[in-house]
């Protein structure tokens, strides 16, 4: 087992701080919620740029705990991040490391995304919205539009991964 360097610890701490701040701002401002998820995901990619999986896991756990501590009144707003968005960068990195076929992996991750959104709709929103048409056709709508959204989201996260890797490389270059 390799030792984690002080640089990786500092990178993980910075990642945790930025992700927590993004989530707290997102939960306290409803219009910024998804932006908070995105910024937190991008921030959590920093330890992965140095292949520090332990740093990522610790940063993710600390981000979740700190976000819950500061935003306990907004627990249900944090659930999508805890169940899906926060773990997605790690799954992408592991997919690339193990060289799993990208289409098979995308299908599995899309099912994971759709399942997470269904659980949140079922338990958080009580399977009801103010629009009866959505309530009646939620599963087909989720499967079609949720999967389409996820494919775009997954593609964009790979692009952001390249940007984060480039920034971290420039910071560490001497």
N, C-alpha and C positions, 0 to 999 in steps of 0.2 A: 504494500500500500504506500503510495507516494505521499510525501508531506505537502500540506497546503502552504504556499509561500505567503509572506506578509502582504505582498501585492494582491494576491487572490482574495485574501481576507478583506483588504481595503476595498477591492472592487465589488465584492459581495455586499459589504456594508453600504457602499454607495448605491448599489442596485436596490437594496432593501429600502433605503431612505427615499429614493426617488419614487419607487413603486408605491410605498406607503403614502407618500404625499399625494401622488396622483389619485390613488383610490379614495383617500379622505376627501379631496376636493370633488371628485366625481360623485361620491355618495351624498355630500351636502348640497350639491347643485344638480338637480335632476337632468338638466339639459347636457351636463358634462359627464354623465355616468359612463357611457360607452367610450368616450374619449379617455376617461380615467382608466378603464380596462386596457385600452390600447397602449397608453403610455406606460402603465405598469408592466404589461407584457414585454414591451421594448426594453424597459429598464432591467427586467429580470434576465434578459438575454446576455447581459454583460459578463457574468461569470461563465456562461457557456462559450463565450468567445475564446476563453483560455482553457476550455475543456475541463472546467472545474464543476463537476456534477455535485459534489458535496457542498460546494459554495452556493450552487443554485438551490439545492434542496433546503439548506439552512436559510437562505435569503427568502425563499418562498414561504417557509413556515413562519419566519419572523414577520414578513409582510402581512400574512393573514392574521396573525395574532395581534400585531400592532393596529392594523386596520379595524379589527373587531373591537379592540380596546377603545380606540378613539371614535369609532362609529357604531357602537353597539345598538344605537337606536335605528340604525340602517342595516341591520343584520341581513335582511332579505335582499338588499341591493348588492351585498357582497357575495351572495351565494353563487351567481354565475362565474365570478372570478375564482372562487375557491374550488368549484367543481370542474370548471373547464378552462377558462382563459389563462389562469395562472399556471396550469400544468401543460398547456399546449406547446410552449417553446421547448420544454424538456422532451416531450414526445417527438417533436420535429427533429431535435438534435439526435435522439436515439435512433430514429428512423434513418437518418443520414449515416450514422455510425454503423448500423447493422446492414445497410444497403437493401432495405425492404423495397419492393416495387412501389413506386410513388402512387400508382393508381389504386392498388390494393390498400395501401396505407391511407390514401385520401378517402376511400370508401369507408374504412373502419373509423377514421376520425370524424367523418360526416355523421355516421351513426351515433358516435359518442356525443357530438354536438347536438344533434336532434334529440337524443335521449335526455341530455341535460336540460335542454329548453322545455321538453315535455314535462319533466319532473318539476321544474320551477313553475310552469303554468298550472300543473295539477295541484301542487301543494301550497304554493305561495299565493296564487291568484284564485285558488279554489275552483278551477276549471270554468270560470265564468268571466266574461268581459261585458262591456256595455253594448257590444254589437252582436246580436244573436247569430248572424251569418258566420262570423268567425268562430263562435262557440260550436256551431253545428259542423263546420268543416275544418276544425283546427288541425287534426292530424294530416290530412292531405295538403293543407296549406303549409304546415310546418315541413313536411317532407319535401315539397317542391321548392318553396322559397327559402326555407332554412338551409337546405342542402346547397342551393345556388349561392346563397350568401356565404356559406362556409367555404365553398371552393374558392371564391374571390378572396375571402379573409385569409385562407391558408396560403394562397399565392402571394398576397401582400406581406404576410409574416415572413416568408422566405426572402422577400426583397429587403425587408427591414433587418433580417438576420445578417445579410451581406453588409448593410450599412453599419450596423453595430460592430460587426467583426472588423471592418475597416477602421472605425474610430478607435476601438480598443488596440488594434495593431499600431496605429499612429501614436497613441499615447505611450505604448510600451517600447517603441523603437527608440534606440539611443543613438 
